[in-house]
């Protein structure tokens, strides 16, 4: 899904927000909470999906911001 945003861990201990299909992260954060706030806003504006990963890569949270029906 093109409008999906992922909060993923970085090797240096920071957290990245990356859009599905992107080669690089759109932003880097020191805390997962800050990355989640940013990614939630981006996913909401794009009417897309949000996936939150933990340090081992497993998805632990998901939210959808598609158009209301």
C-alpha positions in Angstrom: 0.0 0.0 0.0 1.5 3.3 -1.1 0.0 5.4 1.7 1.3 3.2 4.5 3.8 4.6 7.0 6.0 2.4 9.2 7.7 3.3 12.5 10.8 1.1 12.4 14.0 0.8 14.5 17.3 2.0 13.3 20.7 0.2 13.9 21.9 3.3 15.9 19.0 3.0 18.4 16.9 5.7 16.9 13.5 5.3 15.3 12.7 6.0 11.6 9.4 6.7 9.8 9.4 5.2 6.3 6.7 5.2 3.7 6.0 1.9 2.1 8.1 1.4 -1.0 10.6 4.2 0.0 14.3 3.4 -0.1 15.1 5.8 2.8 13.3 7.0 5.9 11.5 10.3 5.7 12.5 11.2 9.2 14.6 10.0 12.2 13.6 10.4 15.9 15.3 9.7 19.2 12.2 8.2 20.7 9.6 5.8 19.4 6.8 8.0 20.8 7.9 11.0 18.7 8.1 8.8 15.6 4.6 7.5 16.2 3.2 11.0 16.6 4.8 12.1 13.3 3.8 8.9 11.4 0.2 9.1 12.7 -0.1 12.7 11.4 1.3 11.7 8.0 -0.9 8.6 7.7 -4.0 10.6 8.7 -3.3 13.3 6.1 -2.6 10.6 3.4 -5.7 8.6 4.5 -3.4 5.6 4.8 -2.2 3.0 7.2 0.2 3.1 10.1 2.4 0.2 11.2 4.4 0.3 14.4 7.3 -2.1 14.7 9.2 -3.0 17.8 13.0 -3.4 18.0 13.0 -6.9 16.6 10.9 -5.8 13.6 7.6 -7.4 14.6 4.5 -5.3 14.0 2.9 -4.5 17.3 0.4 -1.8 16.3 -1.6 -0.9 13.3 -4.1 1.8 12.5 -6.1 2.8 9.4 -7.0 6.3 8.5 -9.0 5.7 5.3 -12.0 7.8 4.2 -15.1 7.5 6.3 -17.9 5.4 4.9 
